[in-house]
């Protein structure tokens, strides 16, 4: 109980798995969570680094799921939170089931906001703690054929910037937003986007590199980090290029069948 303690959400695969690995290597005891049984296997992988590992399967699209995660922490002070969980659904919005797009909104926004409120309240009371939230450069870009996901990331990018400003008077507590671009994770398969140009591209970022960029920024207390030079340029261009042009560019990358 005296060791350093970190929580990583969405830790079964991708960026979350890489973040949890970095934290375990750095000597943090871990509580890792995902909405799938694979989180148990991931937890066994993290134990190789010699720290205490707890794994929990929970649906972070619900308040109850977040409460289940926090209950697993047993009141232990949280030194680091990596709020990484997020999901998307590709394809034409009008064809999507309400349950699918609502789950994306509730996971990416509602669950994340509630988790941040609960964890940051404790950190502020103690005057110490670090939080890393996975946003995305997708938040700068209108996303035809991934419209809900991009919009949720716009919320997260904006919300964390505002929250960071609110936390300015609090010494010892930092909030960092990690904003990657397309990354080589299971996201595209789960979003049914493997037949798209972006889903099939070989140029997607390495999740381990993205996670390391985020971790380094977190440890340095930076406000945000855009991972990758090309993504930095794309994020900068988003403030200049008309939204309609950005939307058309995204369409060409994310439209079903565009990989052909």
C-alpha positions as CSV (number, residue, x, y, z in Angstrom):
1,X,0.0,0.0,0.0
2,X,3.0,2.3,0.4
3,X,4.1,2.1,-3.2
4,X,3.2,4.3,-6.1
5,X,-0.3,3.6,-7.6
6,X,-1.6,4.1,-11.1
7,X,-5.0,3.4,-12.8
8,X,-5.0,2.8,-16.6
9,X,-8.3,2.4,-18.5
10,X,-8.6,0.7,-21.8
11,X,-5.5,-1.2,-20.9
12,X,-6.3,-4.6,-22.6
13,X,-4.8,-3.5,-26.0
14,X,-3.2,-0.6,-27.9
15,X,-2.2,2.6,-26.3
16,X,-3.6,1.7,-22.9
17,X,-1.7,-1.6,-22.8
18,X,1.5,0.3,-23.7
19,X,0.8,2.9,-21.0
20,X,0.2,0.3,-18.4
21,X,3.5,-1.5,-19.4
22,X,5.4,1.8,-19.0
23,X,3.9,2.4,-15.6
24,X,4.6,-1.1,-14.3
25,X,8.2,-0.8,-15.6
26,X,8.5,2.5,-13.7
27,X,7.5,0.7,-10.5
28,X,3.9,1.6,-10.2
29,X,1.3,-0.8,-8.7
30,X,-1.5,-1.0,-11.2
31,X,-5.2,-1.2,-11.4
32,X,-6.0,-1.9,-15.1
33,X,-9.5,-1.9,-16.6
34,X,-11.2,-2.7,-19.9
35,X,-14.7,-3.7,-21.0
36,X,-13.6,-7.2,-22.1
37,X,-12.2,-10.4,-20.5
38,X,-8.9,-9.8,-22.3
39,X,-7.9,-7.5,-19.5
40,X,-7.1,-10.5,-17.3
41,X,-4.5,-11.7,-19.7
42,X,-3.1,-8.2,-20.0
43,X,-2.8,-8.1,-16.2
44,X,-0.8,-11.2,-16.2
45,X,1.6,-9.6,-18.7
46,X,2.1,-6.6,-16.5
47,X,3.0,-8.8,-13.5
48,X,6.4,-9.6,-15.1
49,X,7.6,-6.2,-14.0
50,X,7.3,-7.1,-10.3
51,X,4.6,-4.7,-9.1
52,X,1.2,-5.4,-7.7
53,X,-1.4,-5.7,-10.5
54,X,-5.2,-5.7,-10.2
55,X,-7.4,-6.3,-13.3
56,X,-11.1,-5.5,-13.5
57,X,-13.5,-5.9,-16.3
58,X,-16.0,-3.0,-16.2
59,X,-18.2,-1.1,-18.6
60,X,-16.9,2.5,-18.4
61,X,-19.8,3.8,-20.5
62,X,-21.9,3.6,-17.3
63,X,-21.6,5.4,-13.9
64,X,-21.9,1.9,-12.3
65,X,-18.9,0.7,-14.3
66,X,-16.7,3.6,-13.2
67,X,-17.9,3.1,-9.6
68,X,-16.9,-0.6,-9.9
69,X,-13.4,0.5,-11.0
70,X,-13.0,3.0,-8.2
71,X,-14.3,0.5,-5.6
72,X,-11.5,-1.9,-6.7
73,X,-9.0,0.8,-5.7
74,X,-10.2,0.3,-2.1
75,X,-9.6,3.9,-1.2
76,X,-5.9,3.8,-2.1
77,X,-4.6,7.3,-3.1
78,X,-4.2,7.4,-6.8
79,X,-0.8,8.9,-8.0
80,X,-1.5,8.6,-11.7
81,X,-4.7,8.1,-13.8
82,X,-4.4,7.3,-17.5
83,X,-7.9,7.8,-18.8
84,X,-7.5,6.1,-22.1
85,X,-10.7,4.1,-22.8
86,X,-12.5,5.0,-26.0
87,X,-14.5,3.4,-28.8
88,X,-15.8,4.4,-32.2
89,X,-18.1,3.1,-34.9
90,X,-17.4,3.7,-38.6
91,X,-19.7,4.0,-41.5
92,X,-22.7,6.1,-42.3
93,X,-24.2,7.6,-39.2
94,X,-27.8,7.1,-40.3
95,X,-27.2,3.4,-40.6
96,X,-25.8,3.0,-37.1
97,X,-27.8,1.5,-34.2
98,X,-28.6,3.9,-31.4
99,X,-27.0,1.5,-28.9
100,X,-23.7,1.7,-30.8
101,X,-23.4,5.5,-31.1
102,X,-24.7,6.0,-27.6
103,X,-22.1,3.6,-26.2
104,X,-19.4,5.6,-27.9
105,X,-20.6,8.9,-26.4
106,X,-21.1,7.4,-23.0
107,X,-17.7,5.7,-22.9
108,X,-15.7,8.6,-24.5
109,X,-17.4,11.4,-22.7
110,X,-19.7,10.5,-19.8
111,X,-17.6,7.8,-18.3
112,X,-14.4,9.8,-18.8
113,X,-15.8,13.0,-17.3
114,X,-17.2,11.2,-14.3
115,X,-13.9,9.3,-13.7
116,X,-11.9,12.6,-13.9
117,X,-14.2,14.3,-11.5
118,X,-14.0,11.5,-8.9
119,X,-10.2,11.0,-9.2
120,X,-9.2,14.7,-9.5
121,X,-11.3,15.6,-6.4
122,X,-9.1,13.3,-4.3
123,X,-5.9,14.5,-6.0
124,X,-6.8,18.2,-5.3
125,X,-7.6,17.4,-1.7
126,X,-4.2,15.8,-1.2
127,X,-2.4,18.4,-3.4
128,X,-0.7,15.8,-5.5
129,X,-1.4,13.7,-8.6
130,X,-1.0,13.4,-12.4
131,X,-3.7,12.7,-15.0
132,X,-3.3,11.7,-18.6
133,X,-6.3,11.8,-20.9
134,X,-6.3,10.3,-24.4
135,X,-7.9,12.8,-26.7
136,X,-7.1,12.9,-30.4
137,X,-6.3,15.2,-33.3
138,X,-9.6,13.8,-34.6
139,X,-11.2,16.3,-32.3
140,X,-10.0,19.1,-34.6
141,X,-11.5,17.5,-37.7
142,X,-15.1,16.9,-38.7
143,X,-15.3,13.2,-39.3
144,X,-17.6,11.9,-42.0
145,X,-18.1,8.1,-41.6
146,X,-16.7,8.4,-38.0
147,X,-18.8,11.4,-37.1
148,X,-19.7,10.5,-33.5
149,X,-16.1,9.5,-32.5
150,X,-14.5,12.7,-33.8
151,X,-17.1,14.7,-32.1
152,X,-16.5,13.0,-28.8
153,X,-12.8,13.7,-29.1
154,X,-13.6,17.3,-29.8
155,X,-15.4,17.4,-26.5
156,X,-12.5,15.7,-24.7
157,X,-9.9,18.0,-26.2
158,X,-11.9,21.1,-25.3
159,X,-13.0,19.9,-21.9
160,X,-9.6,19.0,-20.7
161,X,-8.3,22.4,-21.8
162,X,-10.9,24.1,-19.7
163,X,-10.4,21.8,-16.8
164,X,-6.6,22.4,-16.9
165,X,-7.3,26.1,-16.6
166,X,-9.5,25.6,-13.6
167,X,-6.8,23.6,-11.9
168,X,-4.1,26.3,-12.4
169,X,-4.2,27.4,-8.8
170,X,-3.7,23.9,-7.5
171,X,0.0,23.1,-7.1
172,X,1.1,19.5,-7.4
173,X,-1.8,18.3,-9.6
174,X,-1.3,18.2,-13.4
175,X,-3.6,17.3,-16.3
176,X,-2.1,16.3,-19.6
177,X,-4.0,15.6,-22.9
178,X,-2.5,13.1,-25.3
179,X,-3.6,13.7,-28.9
180,X,-2.5,11.0,-31.3
181,X,-3.5,10.6,-34.9
182,X,-4.3,7.2,-36.6
183,X,-2.5,4.6,-34.5
184,X,-2.0,0.9,-35.2
185,X,-4.4,-0.5,-32.7
186,X,-7.6,-2.7,-32.7
187,X,-9.7,0.5,-33.0
188,X,-10.2,0.2,-36.8
189,X,-11.2,-3.5,-36.6
190,X,-13.6,-2.8,-33.8
191,X,-15.0,0.2,-35.6
192,X,-15.5,-1.9,-38.8
193,X,-13.1,0.4,-40.7
194,X,-10.6,-2.0,-42.1
195,X,-11.9,-1.4,-45.6
196,X,-11.2,2.3,-45.4
197,X,-8.1,4.1,-46.6
198,X,-7.1,5.1,-43.0
199,X,-7.9,1.6,-41.6
200,X,-5.8,-0.1,-44.2
201,X,-2.9,2.3,-44.2
202,X,0.6,1.1,-43.2
203,X,1.6,4.5,-42.0
204,X,-0.3,4.4,-38.7
205,X,1.7,5.2,-35.6
206,X,3.2,2.7,-33.2
207,X,1.0,2.6,-30.0
208,X,4.2,2.1,-27.9
209,X,5.6,5.3,-29.3
210,X,2.4,7.2,-28.8
211,X,2.2,5.9,-25.2
212,X,5.8,6.9,-24.5
213,X,5.1,10.4,-25.8
214,X,2.1,10.7,-23.5
215,X,4.0,9.3,-20.5
216,X,6.9,11.7,-21.0
217,X,4.6,14.7,-21.3
218,X,2.7,13.5,-18.2
219,X,5.9,13.3,-16.2
220,X,7.0,16.7,-17.4
221,X,3.7,18.2,-16.4
222,X,2.9,19.4,-19.9
223,X,-0.7,20.5,-20.7
224,X,-0.9,18.5,-24.0
225,X,1.1,16.6,-26.5
226,X,0.4,15.9,-30.1
227,X,2.2,12.7,-30.9
228,X,4.0,12.6,-34.3
229,X,5.3,15.3,-36.5
230,X,2.7,14.8,-39.2
231,X,0.0,15.0,-36.7
232,X,1.4,18.2,-35.3
233,X,1.2,19.7,-38.8
234,X,-2.3,18.4,-39.2
235,X,-3.5,19.8,-35.9
236,X,-1.9,23.2,-36.8
237,X,-3.6,23.2,-40.2
238,X,-7.0,22.5,-38.6
239,X,-7.1,26.0,-37.3
240,X,-6.6,27.5,-40.8
241,X,-8.2,25.2,-43.3
242,X,-12.0,25.6,-43.7
243,X,-14.0,22.9,-41.8
244,X,-15.8,21.8,-45.0
245,X,-12.4,21.1,-46.6
246,X,-11.3,19.1,-43.6
247,X,-14.5,17.1,-43.7
248,X,-14.0,16.3,-47.3
249,X,-10.4,15.1,-46.6
250,X,-11.7,12.9,-43.8
251,X,-14.4,11.5,-46.1
252,X,-11.7,10.3,-48.5
253,X,-9.9,8.5,-45.7
254,X,-12.8,7.0,-43.8
255,X,-15.5,6.2,-46.4
256,X,-16.3,2.5,-46.5
257,X,-14.5,0.9,-49.4
258,X,-12.0,3.7,-49.8
259,X,-9.1,1.2,-49.3
260,X,-9.8,-0.3,-52.7
